[in-house]
Amino acid sequence: MKFLPISIFIFALTTATALAYDPGPLQDICVATNDQDSGVFVNGKFCKDPKQATANDFLFMGLRNPGNTANPLGSQVTQAFVDQFPGVNTLGISMARIDFAPGGLNPPHFHPRASEVLLVVEGTLLVGLVTSNQLNNTFFTKVLYKGDVFTFPIGLIHFQLNIGNTNALAIASFSSQNPGVITVANAVFETKPPISTDVLTKAFQVDKKVVDYLQAQFWYDNN
Ligand SMILES: *[C@@H]1O[C@H](CO)[C@@H](O)[C@H](O)[C@H]1NC(C)=O
């Protein structure tokens, strides 16, 4: 036990050192360039002159109103990520509200840059998450009621389904200013341009007709 404080100190030191250098990627793509004219993108966002900051910079009112759930999924995500809410820039946090009609689904998706905690404000949600191949794609699922909180680890596929007879509302918090969203169906069947049928028939072990059918569907993005 005598050595515990020292190991904690060393851990803190190495962690701090790591954080002082490379932050994780803050966007999908950031290819280096030497061209000064086109080199206007950085890993994250530029900062406003602190002297110019006002109280409004720290305020976001975009989560006041319910999202429109009249769509094929019956759900709508309203993001308060750095693109909508510049005040979270460099803070490693963001939020979203998710509105659900009865039966509404926030379909299987994952966040490449953030873990999530989800609070049920209204309604009843069936939630699920799937571990990586290393843990044999174990499926964890639970029914959540008003006031319940569930967590979705970074990078793992998860979903929420409103199994109640009423609208549902959930508030999500993320450990990134720009969590990113990859919706599984959209990222497979609605890429631009389409992924080769040869790839998808083998990957899903179905014939070309099924792949053609799936690629022809309209995959709504509820974000
Ligand atoms: C995953 O499956 C392998 C092979 O069946 C097994 O040895 C291993 O214990 C499983 N791991 C988990 C986390 O279930």
The ligand as an SDF file (V2000), in Angstrom:
LIG
                    3D

 14 14  0  0  0  0  0  0  0  0999 V2000
  -15.2110  -15.6350  -26.9200 C   0  0  0  0  0  0  0  0  0  0  0  0
  -15.2770  -16.8710  -27.6000 O   0  0  0  0  0  0  0  0  0  0  0  0
  -14.1420  -17.6650  -27.4390 C   0  0  0  0  0  0  0  0  0  0  0  0
  -14.2860  -18.9040  -28.3390 C   0  0  0  0  0  0  0  0  0  0  0  0
  -15.5060  -19.5320  -28.1280 O   0  0  0  0  0  0  0  0  0  0  0  0
  -13.9800  -18.0210  -25.9610 C   0  0  0  0  0  0  0  0  0  0  0  0
  -12.8170  -18.7900  -25.7630 O   0  0  0  0  0  0  0  0  0  0  0  0
  -13.8740  -16.7350  -25.1530 C   0  0  0  0  0  0  0  0  0  0  0  0
  -13.8370  -17.0330  -23.7780 O   0  0  0  0  0  0  0  0  0  0  0  0
  -15.0530  -15.8270  -25.4320 C   0  0  0  0  0  0  0  0  0  0  0  0
  -14.8360  -14.5550  -24.7820 N   0  0  0  0  0  0  0  0  0  0  0  0
  -15.8300  -13.8940  -24.1780 C   0  0  0  0  0  0  0  0  0  0  0  0
  -15.4460  -12.5870  -23.5700 C   0  0  0  0  0  0  0  0  0  0  0  0
  -16.9730  -14.3160  -24.1060 O   0  0  0  0  0  0  0  0  0  0  0  0
  1  2  1  0
  1 10  1  0
  2  3  1  0
  3  4  1  0
  3  6  1  0
  4  5  1  0
  6  7  1  0
  6  8  1  0
  8  9  1  0
  8 10  1  0
 10 11  1  0
 11 12  1  0
 12 13  1  0
 12 14  2  0
M  END
$$$$
